[in-house]
Amino acid sequence: MTEKIEEAISAHLAWLKNIKTAVLVSTTMSKASSDPELNTKLITKIESDHQCNFGKWLFDTNQAEIKESIYYDQTVKLHAQFHQQAASILSLAFDGKKSQARSLISSNSDFIQCSEQLLSILEEWKASL
């Protein structure tokens, strides 16, 4: 289980970097926003906390040890919040509202705080094993 949590931490950091990069690099947004249908599909996929590898592991597991952990519920909550906020931020960027999207990835934003809380709970969970 430690390995899965380490993978989740790595994947989360990669997602965070990709989201920040997508918002900050305007050429990425202008290319993506040329196909609104594709954008909608992408936003829907990002919003779902069951689609990423960590979400699949988190929700599809039959291991009581995982679901009964004191860290499970908080991890599920923060993971869902992260996905919802990421989708909202990218939606703004795709809609050409880049300054709003940029403000939502600033260091004191709810999104970054959620991300840090998720990383913290994952580190605590890993340390408890």
Protein Blocks (a to p, Z undefined) as FASTA:
>chain_A
ZZmmmmmmmmmmmmmmmmmmmmmmmmlmmmmmmmmklmmmmmmmmmpmklpmklmmmmmp
cbfklmmpmklmmmmmmmmmmmmmmmmmmmmmmnopamlmmmmmgfkbmklmmmmmmmmm
mmmmmmmZZ
